Amino acid sequence: MRQLVEEALEKIRPAIQSDGGDVQLVDVDEAEGNVQLQLLGACQGCPMSMLTLKAGIERTLVRLVPGVKSVETV
């Protein structure tokens, strides 16, 4: 599952980087379907980062990676 998450992140990373941010995969809990990410660059402390995380990243990972149920930042 970790590899599939990495591949999905590569697909959405250019959009995040275009705003000066980035995202790094920290951990994947396959049993729970939870993905932990670290937001980097302009995403750190951005008031829109939770919207980006939930409406953008989480929705994409749930759609593209079987078994992913949620995404959270660490």
N, C-alpha and C positions, 0 to 999 in steps of 0.2 A: 504494500500500500504506500509506503514511503516514497518509492520511486514514482508512482503515479501522481502523488501530491507534488513532487518536485517538477514533474513534466507539466502539470497544470499551472503551477506557479510561473513557469517559464513563459507560458502563453499570455498571462496577465501582467507580468512584470514590466513590459515596455510602457503600458499605460500608467503604472505607478511611478516609474522612473521619469516619465515625461513631466511630472509635477514636482520633481526633485526628491522623491522618496524611494524607498525600496522595502522589500520584505525578505526575511530570512526564516527558513524552517527551523524550529527548535526541536519539536518532538511530535510523534504520531502515536496516539494510543489506539491501536487497532481494536482492542476489546470494547472500548467505549465509543469509538468513532470520532474522537476528538483530536484536532490538530492545533498545536501551539506554534504561534508565529511571533517574531519580533519585528516591529515596525521600525524602519531606519530612516535617516535623513529627514526631509521635510515632514514625513509622516509622524515623527515623534512630537507629541504635544500639539498636533494640529487638531482644531476643534472638529474637523470633518473625518478624522481618522476612524472613529467607530462606525460611521456610515460607510466608509470605504471598506472596512473590515467585514461588516455584516451584509451589506447590500451588494458589495462587489466580490470580495475574495471568498467569503463563506458560500454565497450562492453559486459561484463558479465551481468551487471545489466539491460541493454536494452534488452538483450536476455531472461533473466529469469523473469523479473518483468514487466508485462503489464502496459503501461502508462509511464514508465521512458524513457525520451528523452535525458537527459544530466546529467552530474555529474561535480561538481566543488568543489574546496577546499575553505575553509574559514580560 
